[in-house]
C-alpha cells in the first residue's frame, strides 16, 4: 500500500510539471502582436498625423521567435514610387505582461523601447507609455 502511494505522488507531480511547461509555450506562441500589421492611423498628443501614401503599403511583422521584420519605404529616388524592400530590423520584442512590451535593437546597448500594445477589435494599438504617441495597425 505504501509503494502505491509513492507511485501516485510521483505521477501527480509529473502531471503538474508537464502542464506548466506547455502553458508557457502556448502563451508565447499566441501573443496578440504576432502577425503582419499595416499602419492605418498615427497620433501625436491625440492629434491625427497624416500618413504618407507609401506608408499604407508598409507592414510590420511581429514573429513568434520574438523578432520583427517587414517592408520599408526607402527615399523616392527610383522609378517605383514607394521603393519597397524587405527588411529584418534586428529588433527583438518581449512581452513584459499587462500589455507592456519591450523592443530592443540587437547588439546596440541601451537602445530599448517600452510600449503599451493592446487589441481594439481586430486592430492592434501601440502607445508610448507617456501617451504622446499612438499607432493603430490592421491585419495585413
PyMOL commands that set and color helices and strands:
alter all, ss='L'
color gray80, all
select helices_A, chain A and resi 2-29+53-57
alter helices_A, ss='H'
color red, helices_A
select strands_A, chain A and resi 35-44+47-49+59-62+67-73+84-97+100-105+112-120+123-128+133-139
alter strands_A, ss='S'
color yellow, strands_A
deselect
rebuild
show_as cartoon
